[in-house]
Amino acid sequence: MKKLFDQLSYTVSKETTKQYSTSFSMGILALSSAIRNPIYAIYGYVRLADEIVDSFHDYDKEKLLCQFKEDTFNALEDRISLNPILQSFQETVHQYRIDETLIRQFLKSMEMDLQKIDYNSDLYKEYILGSAEVVGLMCLQIFVNGDKEQYEKLKPYAMILGSAFQKVNFLRDMKDDYYTLGRVYFPGLDMTYFDNNVKASIEKEIEQEFREALIGIKMLPPSSRFGVYLAYRYYVSLFRKIKRKSAQNILNGRIRISNGAKISLMMSCYVQYKTSLF
């Protein structure tokens, strides 16, 4: 009967992904069916931690995150959890031998979100490492299914892609991060001087990371290549939309891609993937 609970746990992670991100849901659907559940488990886990630090304003976030961290390592040690998201996550961690240091680095970045930090270059890199790059590495361990040589070969590209995604998120969410959560992630940035020139310098860095990341995407196993490429193309489209906006527009509202546009993007990506790029 435990198999039924395991199935339920992955279903909860899947529904969490669908509720919070149509773009990642589309990308996961483009993966081989054999690896979808583990990726849902990863997304559900990181989403739950994100919600604690970003959304639970009327509660003791530090206490909740501390409990979440404790529950995480209890689940990993006991190989079971009554929390369905933690259950599917621990199953995935053990099945694919995901390095525990990646989990600890992720949780460290979540803890950073509970503090008022003036980000310098080193703290900025550390935050991105934990909040995005290690998540990409968790997924990569699933994509290569334990092949250590392939993992090491693709590791730098997975980290660069995670970094590019996160920096696009920073630009997309700048209004809420600054005015609601009081966060400014870009190092040394005084928001009173955030203008088109500053925005352009950030975008130049992101463009370079996208170019490098695509090299690694082409080297992924067939089971994951199209799904990751689709997520890449979604973020590139979002990035281009952000680039067309002024710095003031960024501070006035969140930039989005409509669901209709996402579906059109998925269709065009599939055609390109099959006919030319890969």
C-alpha positions as CSV (number, residue, x, y, z in Angstrom):
1,M,0.0,0.0,0.0
2,K,3.0,2.3,0.4
3,K,3.1,2.4,-3.4
4,L,-0.2,4.3,-3.4
5,F,1.2,6.9,-1.0
6,D,4.3,7.3,-3.2
7,Q,2.1,7.8,-6.2
8,L,0.1,10.4,-4.3
9,S,3.2,12.2,-3.2
10,Y,4.4,12.6,-6.8
11,T,1.0,13.7,-7.8
12,V,1.1,16.5,-5.2
13,S,4.5,17.6,-6.5
14,K,3.1,17.6,-10.1
15,E,0.0,19.6,-9.1
16,T,2.2,22.1,-7.2
17,T,4.3,22.6,-10.4
18,K,1.1,23.0,-12.5
19,Q,-0.4,25.5,-10.1
20,Y,2.7,27.7,-9.8
21,S,4.4,27.5,-13.2
22,T,2.8,26.8,-16.6
23,S,6.1,27.3,-18.3
24,F,8.0,24.7,-16.2
25,S,5.0,22.4,-16.5
26,M,5.2,22.6,-20.3
27,G,8.9,22.0,-20.2
28,I,8.5,18.9,-18.0
29,L,5.9,17.5,-20.3
30,A,8.5,17.7,-23.1
31,L,10.8,15.4,-21.1
32,S,10.8,11.6,-21.3
33,S,7.9,10.2,-19.2
34,A,10.5,8.2,-17.2
35,I,12.0,11.3,-15.7
36,R,9.0,13.6,-15.3
37,N,8.1,12.6,-11.7
38,P,11.6,13.1,-10.3
39,I,11.7,16.6,-11.9
40,Y,8.2,17.4,-10.5
41,A,9.6,16.3,-7.1
42,I,12.5,18.7,-7.4
43,Y,10.3,21.6,-8.5
44,G,7.7,20.9,-5.7
45,Y,10.4,21.0,-3.1
46,V,12.1,24.2,-4.1
47,R,8.7,25.8,-4.7
48,L,7.6,25.0,-1.1
49,A,10.8,26.6,0.3
50,D,10.3,29.7,-1.9
51,E,6.7,30.1,-0.7
52,I,7.9,30.2,2.9
53,V,10.3,33.0,2.3
54,D,8.3,34.9,-0.3
55,S,4.7,34.6,0.6
56,F,4.0,33.7,4.3
57,H,4.2,37.3,5.5
58,D,1.7,36.8,8.4
59,Y,3.7,33.9,9.9
60,D,7.1,33.4,11.5
61,K,9.1,32.6,8.3
62,E,12.3,31.9,10.1
63,K,10.6,29.3,12.3
64,L,8.8,27.7,9.3
65,L,12.0,27.5,7.3
66,C,13.9,26.0,10.2
67,Q,11.2,23.4,10.6
68,F,11.2,22.7,6.8
69,K,15.0,22.3,6.9
70,E,14.7,19.9,9.8
71,D,11.9,17.9,8.1
72,T,14.0,17.7,5.0
73,F,16.9,16.0,6.6
74,N,14.7,13.8,8.8
75,A,13.0,12.6,5.6
76,L,16.3,11.9,3.9
77,E,17.6,10.0,6.9
78,D,14.4,8.1,7.6
79,R,13.6,7.6,3.8
80,I,10.0,8.6,4.4
81,S,7.9,11.7,5.2
82,L,4.3,12.3,5.9
83,N,4.6,15.5,3.9
84,P,3.9,14.3,0.3
85,I,6.3,16.9,-1.3
86,L,9.1,15.9,1.0
87,Q,8.3,12.2,0.4
88,S,8.6,12.5,-3.4
89,F,11.7,14.6,-2.9
90,Q,13.5,12.2,-0.6
91,E,12.6,9.3,-2.9
92,T,14.1,11.2,-5.9
93,V,17.3,12.2,-3.9
94,H,18.0,8.6,-3.0
95,Q,17.1,7.1,-6.4
96,Y,19.4,9.4,-8.3
97,R,22.0,9.9,-5.6
98,I,21.6,13.6,-5.5
99,D,24.5,15.2,-3.5
100,E,23.3,16.5,-0.1
101,T,25.6,19.5,-0.4
102,L,23.4,20.8,-3.2
103,I,20.4,20.7,-0.9
104,R,22.3,22.4,1.9
105,Q,23.4,25.1,-0.5
106,F,19.9,25.7,-1.7
107,L,18.5,26.0,1.9
108,K,21.3,28.5,2.7
109,S,20.1,30.8,-0.1
110,M,16.6,30.5,1.2
111,E,17.9,31.5,4.7
112,M,19.6,34.5,3.0
113,D,16.2,35.7,1.8
114,L,15.1,36.1,5.4
115,Q,17.8,38.6,6.0
116,K,18.3,42.2,4.9
117,I,21.4,41.9,2.8
118,D,23.3,44.5,0.8
119,Y,24.6,42.2,-1.9
120,N,28.2,42.5,-3.0
121,S,29.6,40.5,-5.9
122,D,30.5,37.5,-3.7
123,L,27.1,37.3,-1.9
124,Y,25.3,37.7,-5.2
125,K,27.2,34.7,-6.6
126,E,26.6,32.7,-3.5
127,Y,22.9,33.4,-3.6
128,I,22.5,32.5,-7.3
129,L,24.6,29.3,-6.6
130,G,22.1,28.2,-4.0
131,S,18.9,29.4,-5.4
132,A,19.3,28.4,-9.0
133,E,22.6,26.8,-10.0
134,V,22.3,23.8,-7.6
135,V,18.7,23.3,-8.6
136,G,20.0,22.9,-12.1
137,L,22.6,20.4,-10.9
138,M,19.9,18.4,-9.0
139,C,18.0,18.1,-12.3
140,L,21.2,17.3,-14.2
141,Q,21.8,14.3,-11.9
142,I,18.4,13.0,-13.0
143,F,19.0,13.7,-16.7
144,V,22.3,11.8,-16.8
145,N,20.9,9.0,-14.6
146,G,24.1,8.6,-12.5
147,D,26.7,8.9,-15.3
148,K,29.4,10.8,-13.4
149,E,31.5,11.5,-16.4
150,Q,28.6,13.1,-18.3
151,Y,27.5,15.0,-15.2
152,E,31.0,16.6,-14.8
153,K,31.0,17.5,-18.5
154,L,27.6,19.2,-18.4
155,K,27.9,20.7,-14.9
156,P,29.3,24.1,-15.9
157,Y,26.5,24.5,-18.5
158,A,23.7,23.5,-16.1
159,M,25.0,26.1,-13.6
160,I,25.2,28.8,-16.3
161,L,21.7,28.1,-17.4
162,G,20.4,28.2,-13.8
163,S,22.2,31.5,-13.4
164,A,20.7,33.0,-16.5
165,F,17.2,31.9,-15.5
166,Q,17.6,33.4,-12.1
167,K,18.9,36.8,-13.4
168,V,15.9,37.0,-15.7
169,N,13.7,36.3,-12.7
170,F,15.4,39.1,-10.8
171,L,14.6,41.6,-13.6
172,R,11.0,40.2,-14.0
173,D,10.3,40.4,-10.3
174,M,12.2,43.6,-9.5
175,K,9.1,45.5,-8.5
176,D,7.8,43.0,-6.0
177,D,11.3,42.1,-4.7
178,Y,12.1,45.8,-4.0
179,Y,8.8,47.3,-3.0
180,T,7.2,44.3,-1.2
181,L,10.1,42.2,0.0
182,G,12.7,44.9,0.4
183,R,15.3,42.9,-1.7
184,V,17.8,44.1,-4.3
185,Y,19.9,41.2,-5.5
186,F,22.1,42.9,-8.1
187,P,25.4,43.8,-6.3
188,G,25.9,47.4,-5.4
189,L,22.7,48.6,-7.1
190,D,21.1,51.7,-5.6
191,M,17.5,51.5,-6.9
192,T,17.3,55.3,-7.0
193,Y,19.8,55.1,-9.9
194,F,18.4,52.1,-11.7
195,D,18.1,53.4,-15.3
196,N,18.3,52.0,-18.8
197,N,22.1,52.0,-18.8
198,V,22.3,49.9,-15.6
199,K,19.6,47.6,-17.0
200,A,21.5,47.2,-20.3
201,S,24.7,46.1,-18.4
202,I,22.8,43.4,-16.6
203,E,21.2,42.2,-19.8
204,K,24.6,42.0,-21.5
205,E,25.7,39.5,-18.8
206,I,22.5,37.5,-19.2
207,E,22.9,37.3,-23.0
208,Q,26.4,35.8,-22.6
209,E,25.2,33.2,-20.2
210,F,22.3,32.2,-22.6
211,R,24.8,31.7,-25.4
212,E,27.1,29.5,-23.3
213,A,24.2,27.5,-21.8
214,L,22.9,26.5,-25.3
215,I,26.1,24.6,-26.0
216,G,25.4,22.4,-23.0
217,I,21.7,21.9,-23.9
218,K,22.8,20.4,-27.2
219,M,24.9,17.9,-25.3
220,L,22.1,16.6,-23.0
221,P,20.7,13.1,-23.4
222,P,17.7,12.8,-25.8
223,S,15.4,12.1,-22.8
224,S,15.8,15.6,-21.5
225,R,17.2,17.7,-24.3
226,F,13.9,19.0,-25.8
227,G,12.3,19.8,-22.4
228,V,15.3,21.8,-21.3
229,Y,15.5,23.5,-24.7
230,L,11.9,24.5,-24.4
231,A,12.5,26.0,-20.9
232,Y,15.5,27.8,-22.4
233,R,13.4,29.3,-25.3
234,Y,10.7,30.4,-22.9
235,Y,13.2,32.3,-20.8
236,V,14.9,33.8,-23.9
237,S,11.4,35.0,-25.0
238,L,10.7,36.5,-21.6
239,F,14.2,38.1,-21.6
240,R,13.6,39.7,-25.0
241,K,10.3,41.1,-23.8
242,I,12.1,42.6,-20.7
243,K,14.8,44.1,-22.9
244,R,12.1,46.0,-24.9
245,K,10.9,47.6,-21.7
246,S,12.5,50.6,-20.1
247,A,13.9,50.5,-16.6
248,Q,10.9,52.4,-15.3
249,N,8.5,49.9,-16.9
250,I,10.3,47.1,-15.0
251,L,9.7,48.9,-11.7
252,N,6.1,49.5,-12.5
253,G,4.9,45.9,-13.2
254,R,5.8,42.3,-13.7
255,I,6.6,41.2,-17.3
256,R,4.7,38.1,-18.4
257,I,4.4,35.7,-21.3
258,S,0.7,34.8,-22.0
259,N,-0.3,31.2,-21.9
260,G,-1.3,31.5,-25.6
261,A,2.1,32.7,-26.4
262,K,3.7,29.8,-24.5
263,I,1.7,27.3,-26.5
264,S,2.8,29.0,-29.7
265,L,6.4,29.0,-28.5
266,M,6.2,25.2,-27.7
267,M,4.9,24.4,-31.2
268,S,7.6,26.5,-32.9
269,C,10.3,25.0,-30.7
270,Y,9.2,21.5,-31.6
271,V,9.4,22.3,-35.3
272,Q,12.8,23.9,-34.9
273,Y,14.1,21.1,-32.8
274,K,13.0,18.4,-35.3
275,T,14.2,20.2,-38.4
276,S,17.3,22.1,-37.8
277,L,18.8,23.0,-34.4
278,F,19.5,19.5,-32.9
